Each structure stands twice: as C-alpha cells, then as structure tokens.
Amino acid sequence: MSSGVRNNPPHLSGPRLLADIGGTNARFALEISPGDLVEIRDYACDDYAGVPEVIRAYLDEADHAEPVQHAAIAIANPIEGDEIQMTNRDWHFSIEATRRALRFETLLVVNDFTALAMALPYLTDAQKHKIGGGEPRPNGVLGLLGPGTGVGVSGLIPAGDRWIALGSEGGHTTFSPADEREIDVLRYAWKHFPHVSFERLVAGPGMALVYHALAERAGRRVASLETPAIVKLAQSGDVLARETVDCFCAMLGTLAGNVAVSLGAVGGVYLGGGVIPKLGKLFEDSPFRQRFEAKGRFEAYLKKIPTYIITADHPAFLGTSAILAEQLGTHAAGAGALIDRLHRLRDRLSPAEQRVAELTLKQPRALLAEPVAEIARLARVSQPTVIRFCRKLGCQGLSDFKLKLASALTGTLPVRHGQVHVGDTAAEFSAKVLDNTVSSILQMREHLDARTVEAAVTLLDGARRIEFYGLGNSGVIAQDAHYKFFRFGKPTIAYGDPYLLQASAGLLGEGDVVVAISASGRSTDLNRAVDIALTRGAKVIALTARNSPLARKATLVLPNDHVETMGAHVTMIARILHLAAIDVLAVGVAIRRAGPGGETAGEGALDWLGHGSGQGDGTPAAA
C-alpha cells in the first residue's frame, strides 16, 4: 500500500524504515523516496516481547527487495540515552544493541511528540481542521499537544531554513482547576494519586476518572465505564456523559492555552493523539476553544492564535522521516562532508567510478571491512579505479577514505584519523595515536559477528586443551590469553617460538582448540603450525585480517581489519584489537561456565564478569 504518487527519486541507500510505537500499537512504514510510504502496517504491542521483536516481525512480513539500512522510531517515551524503559509499557531496550541485532546502519529513536511536531510544517490543508482563532503568523512558533494513552506536549521553533523540535514532558505538569466543578474533580483524583498532572485527567484513560468524579459530585452511582463507552453515551444524549466530555475538553483547553502562552506559539497550536478525532462534533461544540482563550489579560493574545486538529492518517511518519533525513545529512556533513562531496561529484565521475560510488552509498559499513581487491570485485572495476575514486573525493587513498567514511557513519564520537609525523609535539602524536585506536575499536565493534563469537565461545568452553599461538608482537598477546584462560581450569599454554608451535601442534587431536593470533595472517611458520593442528583434528580460531591466508584455513575467524598505513602503527592497533578480542572470548566463556546456578569453572572464572582487579590470592592482575 502506498501513500501517494512516486514523484521523487528513490533513496540511494534503499528503503527507510519509519515506526511509531505507542503503549498499545506499533505502526510501521517503508519510505522508498521522500514522502512516498509503502507497506503501512499496524501491530498490537501485546503480541510481542519487545521493540526488536516487533520490528523484526514487520521486516519479515513487509515486501522490500533491498535491505533496510536506515530506520527511525518515534516512541511514547522520553529519550535520555541509549537505554530506553517505556513509561506505558514494560518494554526495555538498548538503541545500539537493537541497531546491531537488526543490522541497521542507522537507528534513530525520538520522542513520539517530537516526531509529530516535526510533521507540522508538512501538513496540507486537507490534513488539519481549524477550530477557532485567527491566521497563523508566518515563521511563528508552533505548539503541539494531544491526548492518547498519555498526553504528549511539544513545540517547533523556527531556526532559519529549518525547525527545531522541543522534547517535552509537559503533560506531567500539575493540573490547575479553572472552576468549582474542576476543583471537585481534583479532590476526587487526589484520592487516587498523590500528584495529579494534566495527563491523569485529559489523556484517554482520564475521561473515565472525570466521569466517576462528576457522578460522585452529583450523588449518583454509575457503572465502571471506559472512555469509548462514555463517548458513545455522550453521542446518544446521556447528560452525565456529555458533561464529562465537556469537562474533559475544557481542561484540555486550559493545557493548550498554557502551551500557547509558554511557547509564544503564534504560528498555531495543533492537537494530535488518538482521542480528539474520535470525539467528532462533540469536540467542536465543547468549551475547548473558550477555555483556550480564557487567560484574563492575555485573552486578546490567544484569540489570534489558531488551533488545529490533525486529521492526517499517520502524521508521525512525516516528522520521523524529516528527523531521519536531517540526521543522515548531519552525519554526512561530518567527516569532511565526504558523502556530500560524493553526491556533488557523482555526475563528474567515470561510469566505473560511479559504480564504486553506488556501492559506497548502498553498503557503507560493509565497505569499511573490505580490502581494495574485494571492493573492486564488488563494484566490477579495477583496483586502480577504486584508488582514483578515493582521490577524487579529496582523500589521500583508500585508508583515508575508509576512516572518514567510518567517522561519518558512527557520528557518536569526535574521532578522526591523523597520520603521525616526525616533528609532531607530544600533544599532537598523543591525540593521533588515541584517535586512531578508538576509531579502529569502533570499526571492530561494528563488524564483530555475534554468531561467530558464540561459536568460538562454544569451542573454547568445550575444548579438552587450548593452545595460543603468536609470533613476534603477537606472542605477548598469546601469553596474556594463556593467563586469562588457564584460570578456567583447563590445560592451556601459549607458544611464541616457531619450532615449539609446530612440535606442539603435532601432539594435538580432536577436542583440542588452537587460537592463532597474527596481524597479517601471512606468517609461514604460523600457517604451517595451523596446518599441522588441523590435520590432527584440532579446531583453529584465528584472530587475524580478513581474507588472509590464515583466515581462509581457520575453523572460525574473528577478523581485525584496520585501515592504518604506517607499518609500526599497524602493529600497535592490531595488538589492542587482538587483546580486546581475547577479552570478549574470555568473558563469553566465563558467562557460559557460570551458568544460571553460579560459578562452575576454575578459580577466578567469574572475575571477567566484574572486571576484577585481583587474582584471589592477594596479587594484582596482569596488565
């Protein structure tokens, strides 16, 4: 199902996932070009365990030929960091973990009313219905509120040629009664809640509370009714139900007027949410607009401000799309405006170079991990063409291009690549070394495959014997790994001598595991030892460069691909990445061996879970 005619060119990176997740329903759409929505579907939240599960269900059912790389979620919740705990639902999730699990390049999570606010400038006259007031002031601030499961409040501030949405929890401001009837409603609500916010009374569930409060005020006993039943009674002429709707709308008018004067929303105040559209003529005939203007000395000010009911079917998608587009543009503007330059120069590239550009735009994260030969193969061009493409974008070569692209995609840390030069000051070379290392760690995190880690942990946990092989600088890492793993109570040893590697490999058998560590994966002595171990029936886990000779023969590979070009510095970064990979595997084995019932492994097996600083015998842990 499409939302309209496809007049815009499709997104170069494929369809974008847009979602609007509330306490009751999760709505999804695919945006194949700006404003062109297809595969619009609703899911009941009760049917799913959490956000990743409902997204995966949608992606499995939606019709899309290309993989989804960019996604944005509007959610009925404040967004204060990576960990999200929904207010009106027992769903908890990590944004970053969800992004990696679903293999998205980008996953943006925003407050649902922030997204709805961003949709306001894009609403047509047919998608909104005016309720009183004058004409909106051009480029004026816009206010937004609306009752649904809760009450959302937001605003939109003009800033040059763009808008800035306010993240607000204004629905939780303290309720203020405006007449004797509302004072009685407040007294009734105090019996149930120590703090009575506007959301307690003018959200969807609040109408039932108002109904029972007014019944008590009138000395009547009524059956327990939910909001839809009360609205139906009001539409059929029931006096108490009609009074309830009028009181509800009046209190909403108070809140809307508060928003208008607080923000100076001379561009208009918009009403969204799921409740108001269901009231129909009851809302138009209600005291809402009269109460909106009832601000004493500011009545004339508020009379000029128009109020609108949003009538669009899925307005949050419009705002979510705008926020995602801006976010992607912002990330592209970072890292030397690499992506922006790519778009501007695209017409001036040769047909072969354009194929590399298309590959970059469609699979940017996958591109980061590939050597020049593989990029050339995927783009169906020669290797010199790949290098020419990088230089036309203002990069020194493929390494520089990858680092700038990685920075644009990450968008979370101000990490940049800096080549170390003779003559650099201490401040300069310190910053360059640390920035280059952090950048490589971030790339490793993005490309670490959880299934491979799980398989490696299974091999190590079930191994009869574990041997760590590393030559040169990698020998130090093998010794560090030996120190960590022997504490699990398994026969474990590390070798860094070529002769001992091969001699020991000849004594291995089925059930034994070798962890081979090499930055390049091309060492003849190490590869010969691995060949012997495999021939004897042992399994080999390789920590090495992707597509290296060692990687091609290993049972499992945890690739450490970096993009540094300075020979000495490659070893430095590879060492850090290999140490981190060993830590990942050690933590995995510790968790596996601990199990749900507590520690079952050797002395100190759980230290990795708490990053313990000691060995349990009073001596410090090894560095």
C-alpha positions in Angstrom: 0.0 0.0 0.0 1.4 3.4 -0.9 0.7 6.8 0.5 0.9 8.6 -2.8 2.3 9.0 -6.3 6.1 8.4 -6.6 7.3 11.7 -7.9 10.6 11.8 -6.0 13.7 9.7 -6.9 14.2 6.7 -4.6 16.6 6.8 -1.7 20.0 5.7 -2.9 20.6 3.6 0.2 17.3 1.7 -0.2 14.0 1.9 1.7 14.0 3.6 5.1 12.0 2.1 8.0 9.7 4.5 9.9 7.9 3.5 13.1 5.5 5.0 15.5 5.5 2.9 18.7 3.0 3.7 21.5 1.8 1.9 24.6 -0.9 0.0 22.7 0.1 -0.2 19.0 3.2 -0.2 16.8 2.8 1.3 13.3 5.4 0.9 10.5 6.0 2.1 7.0 8.8 1.9 4.4 9.8 5.2 2.8 11.1 4.4 -0.6 11.6 8.1 -1.6 10.9 11.3 0.2 7.3 11.3 1.2 6.4 8.1 -0.5 5.3 5.5 2.1 4.5 1.9 1.3 3.8 -1.3 3.4 2.0 0.7 6.2 1.1 -1.9 8.9 -0.2 -1.9 12.5 0.9 -4.4 15.2 -0.6 -4.9 18.7 2.2 -4.5 21.2 0.6 -7.1 23.4 1.6 -9.8 20.8 5.4 -9.1 21.1 8.1 -9.3 23.7 9.7 -6.0 22.9 10.8 -3.5 20.3 13.4 -5.6 18.4 10.8 -8.4 18.1 8.0 -6.3 16.6 10.4 -4.6 14.2 11.7 -8.0 13.1 8.2 -9.2 12.6 7.4 -6.2 10.4 10.5 -6.6 8.3 9.8 -10.3 7.8 6.3 -9.5 6.5 6.9 -6.3 4.5 7.6 -6.5 0.8 11.0 -5.0 0.2 13.6 -6.1 -2.4 16.5 -4.2 -0.9 17.7 -4.5 2.7 16.7 -1.7 5.1 19.8 0.2 6.3 18.3 3.3 8.0 15.5 3.4 10.5 13.8 5.9 12.8 11.4 5.2 15.6 9.0 7.6 17.3 8.2 6.2 20.7 5.9 7.3 23.5 8.7 7.9 26.0 11.4 10.4 27.0 14.7 9.7 25.3 17.6 10.3 27.6 20.3 7.9 26.4 20.9 4.5 24.9 18.8 2.6 27.4 15.0 3.1 26.9 12.5 2.0 29.5 9.0 2.6 28.2 6.6 4.5 30.5 3.3 3.0 29.4 4.7 -0.5 28.6 7.1 -3.0 30.2 9.5 -2.8 27.3 13.1 -2.1 27.8 15.8 -2.0 25.1 19.2 -0.6 24.1 19.2 1.5 20.9 22.7 0.5 19.9 22.2 -3.2 20.7 18.9 -3.2 18.7 20.6 -1.5 15.8 23.3 -4.1 15.7 20.9 -7.0 16.2 18.7 -5.8 13.2 21.8 -4.9 11.2 20.8 -1.3 10.5 23.4 1.3 9.5 21.3 3.9 11.4 18.7 3.5 14.1 17.3 6.8 15.4 14.9 6.9 18.4 13.0 10.0 19.1 10.1 11.0 21.3 6.8 10.5 19.5 5.6 14.0 20.0 8.9 15.4 18.9 8.4 13.5 15.7 4.8 14.7 15.4 6.0 18.2 16.0 8.4 17.9 13.1 5.5 16.8 10.9 3.5 20.1 11.4 5.2 22.1 8.6 4.4 19.4 6.1 0.7 19.0 6.8 -1.6 20.1 4.0 -4.9 21.9 4.5 -6.6 18.5 4.0 -4.7 17.0 6.8 -5.7 19.5 9.5 -9.0 21.0 10.7 -9.1 24.5 12.1 -11.0 25.2 15.4 -11.2 28.9 16.0 -8.7 31.7 16.1 -7.1 34.0 13.5 -4.4 33.3 11.0 -1.1 31.8 11.9 1.9 34.2 12.0 4.4 33.2 9.3 7.6 31.6 10.8 5.9 31.7 14.2 6.5 29.1 16.9 4.1 26.1 16.7 2.6 24.4 19.7 1.5 20.7 19.9 -0.3 18.6 22.4 -2.7 15.6 22.3 -4.3 13.0 24.4 -3.7 9.3 23.7 -2.6 6.7 26.1 -0.8 9.7 27.8 -0.6 13.4 26.9 2.2 14.5 24.7 3.4 18.1 24.6 6.0 19.6 22.2 6.7 22.6 20.2 8.5 23.6 17.0 10.9 26.6 16.9 11.9 28.2 13.5 15.6 28.5 13.0 16.5 30.0 9.7 15.6 27.5 7.0 14.9 24.6 9.4 12.9 23.8 12.5 14.0 22.7 16.0 11.6 20.4 17.8 11.3 20.6 21.6 11.5 17.4 23.7 9.0 18.0 26.4 7.0 16.1 29.1 4.5 18.9 29.6 1.7 16.5 30.1 3.1 15.8 33.5 2.7 19.4 34.7 0.4 19.9 37.7 -3.2 20.1 36.9 -4.8 23.5 37.6 -8.6 23.7 38.0 -10.4 26.7 36.5 -13.8 26.4 38.2 -15.7 24.8 41.1 -16.5 21.7 39.1 -12.9 21.1 38.3 -11.9 21.6 41.9 -14.3 18.7 42.8 -12.7 16.6 40.1 -9.3 17.4 41.5 -10.4 16.4 45.0 -11.7 13.1 43.7 -8.4 12.5 41.8 -6.4 13.2 45.0 -8.0 10.1 46.5 -6.2 8.0 43.9 -3.0 9.9 43.1 -0.6 12.0 45.4 0.2 14.2 42.4 -2.5 15.0 39.8 -1.0 16.0 36.5 -2.9 17.1 33.4 -2.2 13.6 32.0 -4.2 12.0 34.8 -7.3 13.8 33.5 -7.0 14.7 29.8 -5.4 11.5 28.5 -7.7 8.9 27.1 -7.9 6.9 30.4 -8.5 10.2 32.3 -12.0 10.6 30.9 -13.2 7.6 32.9 -11.8 9.2 36.1 -13.6 12.5 35.3 -16.9 10.6 34.6 -16.8 9.0 38.1 -15.7 12.2 39.7 -18.7 14.0 38.3 -21.0 11.2 39.2 -19.9 11.4 42.8 -20.3 15.2 42.7 -23.9 14.7 41.5 -24.6 12.0 44.2 -25.0 9.3 41.5 -23.7 5.7 41.4 -22.7 4.6 38.0 -21.2 1.5 36.4 -17.4 1.4 35.7 -17.0 2.6 32.1 -14.0 3.1 29.8 -13.6 6.1 27.6 -15.1 4.7 24.4 -18.3 3.7 26.2 -18.5 7.2 27.8 -18.1 8.9 24.4 -20.8 6.6 22.9 -23.2 7.6 25.7 -22.4 11.3 25.2 -23.1 11.0 21.5 -26.5 9.3 22.3 -27.5 12.2 24.6 -26.6 11.0 28.1 -26.4 14.1 30.3 -23.6 12.9 32.6 -21.5 11.5 29.8 -21.9 14.8 27.8 -20.9 16.8 30.9 -17.9 14.5 31.2 -16.8 15.2 27.6 -17.3 18.9 28.0 -15.3 19.0 31.2 -12.5 16.9 29.6 -12.3 19.2 26.6 -12.3 22.3 28.8 -9.4 21.1 30.9 -7.6 20.2 27.6 -8.3 23.8 26.5 -6.6 25.0 29.7 -3.5 23.0 29.0 -3.5 24.1 25.3 -3.6 27.7 26.4 -0.8 27.1 28.8 1.3 25.7 26.0 0.4 28.6 23.7 1.5 31.4 26.2 4.5 29.4 27.4 6.0 28.9 24.0 4.6 32.0 22.3 3.0 29.7 19.8 1.7 32.4 17.4 2.1 30.0 14.5 -0.8 27.9 15.9 -1.5 25.2 18.4 -2.0 21.7 17.0 -3.9 18.8 18.6 -2.8 15.2 17.8 -3.2 11.9 19.6 -5.9 9.3 19.2 -8.7 10.7 21.4 -9.8 14.0 19.8 -10.6 12.7 16.3 -13.0 10.1 17.9 -15.0 12.9 19.6 -16.1 14.4 16.3 -18.7 17.1 16.7 -18.7 16.7 20.4 -15.3 18.4 20.4 -16.3 21.2 18.1 -19.3 22.0 20.3 -17.3 21.7 23.5 -15.8 24.6 25.7 -12.3 23.8 24.4 -11.8 27.0 22.4 -13.5 29.2 25.0 -11.2 27.8 27.8 -8.1 28.1 25.5 -8.7 31.8 25.3 -9.6 32.3 29.0 -6.3 33.8 30.2 -7.5 37.1 31.6 -5.3 39.9 30.4 -3.9 37.6 27.6 -7.3 36.7 26.2 -6.8 39.0 23.2 -3.4 37.5 22.6 -4.9 34.0 22.5 -7.9 34.9 20.3 -5.5 35.5 17.4 -3.8 32.1 17.7 -5.5 29.4 15.6 -6.0 25.8 16.9 -6.0 22.8 14.6 -7.0 19.2 14.9 -4.5 17.0 13.0 -6.6 14.7 10.7 -3.7 13.0 8.7 -3.7 9.2 9.0 -0.1 8.7 10.0 1.4 12.2 10.8 4.2 11.0 13.0 5.8 9.3 9.9 6.2 12.7 8.2 8.1 14.0 11.2 10.2 10.9 11.7 11.2 11.0 8.1 12.2 14.6 8.4 14.3 13.9 11.5 16.0 10.9 9.9 16.8 12.8 6.8 18.3 15.6 8.8 20.3 13.2 10.9 21.7 11.4 7.9 22.5 14.7 6.3 24.3 15.9 9.5 26.4 12.7 9.7 27.3 13.2 6.0 28.2 16.8 6.7 30.7 15.5 9.3 33.9 13.8 8.4 34.9 16.5 5.9 31.5 16.3 4.2 32.5 13.1 2.5 29.1 11.9 1.5 28.0 15.4 0.4 31.1 15.6 -1.9 30.2 12.2 -3.3 26.7 13.4 -4.2 28.0 16.6 -5.8 30.8 15.0 -7.7 28.8 12.0 -8.9 28.0 13.3 -12.3 31.7 14.1 -12.9 32.8 10.5 -12.2 33.5 8.0 -14.9 31.0 5.1 -15.3 33.4 2.8 -13.4 33.9 5.3 -10.6 30.1 5.7 -10.4 29.8 2.0 -9.7 32.2 2.5 -6.7 30.1 5.4 -5.6 26.9 3.4 -5.8 28.5 0.6 -3.7 29.6 3.2 -1.1 26.1 4.6 -0.7 24.4 1.3 -0.6 26.8 -0.7 1.6 28.9 1.8 3.5 29.6 -0.3 6.6 30.3 -3.4 4.6 32.8 -1.4 2.5 34.8 -0.4 5.6 35.9 -4.0 6.2 36.9 -5.0 2.7 40.4 -4.7 1.1 40.8 -2.9 -2.2 40.7 -6.2 -4.2 37.3 -7.1 -2.8 35.9 -3.6 -3.3 37.0 -3.7 -6.9 35.3 -7.1 -7.3 32.0 -6.0 -5.8 31.9 -2.8 -7.9 33.1 -4.6 -11.0 36.0 -2.3 -11.6 39.8 -2.4 -11.4 41.8 -1.7 -8.2 43.3 1.5 -9.7 39.8 2.7 -10.3 39.0 2.4 -6.6 42.1 4.4 -5.7 41.2 7.1 -8.3 37.7 7.3 -6.8 39.1 7.9 -3.3 41.4 10.6 -4.5 38.7 12.4 -6.5 36.8 12.8 -3.2 39.8 14.5 -1.7 41.2 11.5 0.2 44.9 10.5 0.2 43.9 6.9 -0.6 41.7 4.0 0.5 42.8 4.1 4.1 42.0 7.8 4.5 38.7 7.3 2.7 37.6 4.5 5.0 38.4 6.4 8.1 36.5 9.5 7.0 33.6 7.3 6.0 33.7 5.4 9.4 33.6 8.7 11.2 30.6 9.9 9.2 28.7 6.7 9.9 29.5 6.5 13.6 28.5 10.0 14.4 28.9 9.4 18.1 32.5 10.3 18.9 34.6 13.1 17.5 37.2 10.6 16.3 39.4 11.4 13.3 42.4 9.8 11.6 45.7 11.6 12.0 48.9 10.3 10.5 51.9 10.5 12.9 54.7 12.6 11.5 58.3 13.3 12.6 58.2 16.6 14.4 54.8 16.1 16.0 54.5 17.5 19.5 53.6 15.3 22.4 50.1 16.7 22.4 49.8 16.0 18.6 51.1 12.5 18.5 49.2 11.5 21.7 45.9 12.7 20.2 46.6 10.9 16.9 47.6 7.6 18.5 44.5 7.6 20.7 42.1 8.8 18.0 43.3 6.2 15.5 43.0 3.4 18.1 39.4 4.5 19.2 38.4 4.7 15.5 39.7 1.1 14.9 37.9 -0.2 18.0 34.6 1.3 16.9 35.0 -0.3 13.5 35.8 -3.7 15.2 32.6 -3.3 17.2 30.5 -2.6 14.2 31.8 -5.7 12.3 32.1 -8.2 15.1 29.6 -11.0 14.3 27.8 -12.3 17.3 27.2 -15.7 15.8 30.9 -16.2 15.3 31.7 -15.1 18.8 29.1 -17.5 20.1 30.6 -20.4 18.1 34.1 -19.5 19.3 33.0 -19.5 22.9 31.3 -22.9 22.4 34.6 -24.3 21.0 36.7 -22.9 23.8 34.3 -23.9 26.6 34.2 -27.5 25.3 37.9 -27.8 24.5 40.0 -30.6 26.0 43.1 -28.4 25.6 43.6 -24.8 24.4 46.9 -23.6 22.8 47.6 -19.9 21.9 50.0 -19.3 19.0 51.6 -16.0 18.3 54.9 -14.9 16.8 56.7 -11.6 17.5 54.4 -9.0 19.0 51.5 -11.5 18.8 53.4 -13.7 21.2 52.7 -11.2 24.0 49.0 -11.4 23.3 49.2 -15.2 23.3 50.8 -15.1 26.8 48.1 -12.7 28.0 45.4 -15.1 26.7 47.1 -18.0 28.4 47.0 -16.1 31.7 43.2 -15.5 31.3 42.1 -18.9 30.2 44.1 -21.2 32.5 42.0 -19.8 35.3 39.0 -21.7 33.8 40.6 -25.0 35.0 41.6 -26.2 31.5 45.0 -27.3 30.2 46.2 -24.1 28.5 49.6 -23.0 27.1 51.0 -20.3 24.9 53.8 -20.6 22.3 55.8 -17.9 20.6 58.7 -20.0 19.1 58.2 -21.3 15.6 59.7 -24.7 16.4 57.6 -25.2 19.5 54.4 -24.1 17.6 54.9 -26.9 15.1 56.1 -29.5 17.6 53.1 -28.9 19.9 50.6 -28.8 17.0 51.7 -32.3 16.1 50.6 -33.6 19.5 47.0 -32.2 19.3 43.9 -34.2 18.4 40.2 -33.9 18.2 38.7 -31.8 21.0 41.7 -29.5 21.2 41.5 -25.8 20.1 44.2 -23.5 18.8 43.8 -19.8 18.9 46.2 -18.4 16.3 47.0 -14.7 16.5 48.5 -12.7 13.7 48.1 -9.1 12.4 48.7 -10.1 8.8 47.9 -13.8 8.8 50.8 -14.4 6.4 53.4 -15.8 8.6 54.8 -19.0 7.0 55.7 -20.6 10.4 52.4 -19.9 12.0 50.4 -21.1 9.0 52.5 -24.3 8.9 51.7 -25.0 12.6 48.0 -24.3 11.9 48.0 -26.8 9.0 49.5 -29.4 11.3 46.9 -28.8 14.0 44.0 -29.0 11.5 45.5 -32.3 10.1 45.5 -33.7 13.6 41.8 -32.9 14.0 42.1 -29.8 16.2 39.9 -26.7 15.6 41.5 -23.3 14.9 40.2 -19.9 15.9 42.0 -17.2 14.1 42.4 -13.6 15.2 43.7 -12.0 12.0 43.0 -9.9 9.0 40.0 -10.9 6.9 40.8 -12.7 3.6 44.4 -13.5 4.8 45.9 -17.0 4.3 45.4 -17.8 8.0 41.7 -16.6 7.9 41.0 -18.8 4.8 42.1 -22.0 6.5 40.8 -21.4 10.1 37.7 -23.1 11.5 36.4 -19.7 12.8 37.7 -16.2 12.2 37.3 -13.1 14.4 38.6 -10.6 11.8 40.5 -7.5 13.0 40.6 -5.2 9.9 42.2 -1.8 10.4 42.9 0.9 7.9 46.2 2.4 9.2 49.0 2.7 6.7 52.0 3.3 8.9 53.8 0.0 9.4 54.8 0.4 13.1 51.4 1.8 13.9 49.6 -1.1 12.4 51.2 -3.4 15.0 50.1 -1.1 17.8 46.5 -1.0 16.8 46.4 -4.7 15.9 47.7 -5.5 19.4 44.9 -3.5 21.0 42.2 -5.1 18.8 43.5 -8.6 19.5 43.6 -8.0 23.2 40.1 -6.8 23.1 39.0 -9.9 21.1 40.6 -12.1 23.8 38.7 -10.3 26.5 35.4 -10.8 24.5 36.1 -14.5 24.3 37.2 -14.8 28.0 34.0 -13.0 29.2 31.9 -15.3 27.0 33.5 -18.4 28.4 33.1 -17.1 32.0 29.4 -16.5 31.4 28.9 -19.9 29.7 30.7 -21.7 32.6 29.0 -19.8 35.3 25.5 -20.7 34.0 22.3 -19.8 35.8 23.3 -21.5 39.0 26.6 -19.7 39.8 30.2 -20.5 39.2 31.1 -24.0 38.0 34.5 -23.3 36.4 38.0 -22.9 37.9 39.3 -20.4 40.4 38.6 -16.8 39.3 36.3 -17.8 36.3 33.9 -15.1 37.1 36.4 -12.3 37.6 35.9 -11.2 34.0 32.2 -10.5 34.6 33.1 -8.0 37.2 36.4 -6.9 35.7 38.0 -7.9 39.0 41.4 -6.3 39.9 42.9 -9.3 41.7 43.5 -13.0 41.3 42.0 -14.0 44.6 45.4 -14.7 46.2 46.4 -11.1 47.0 48.4 -10.4 43.9 47.4 -7.9 41.3 46.0 -8.9 37.9 48.3 -8.9 35.0 48.2 -5.8 32.7 
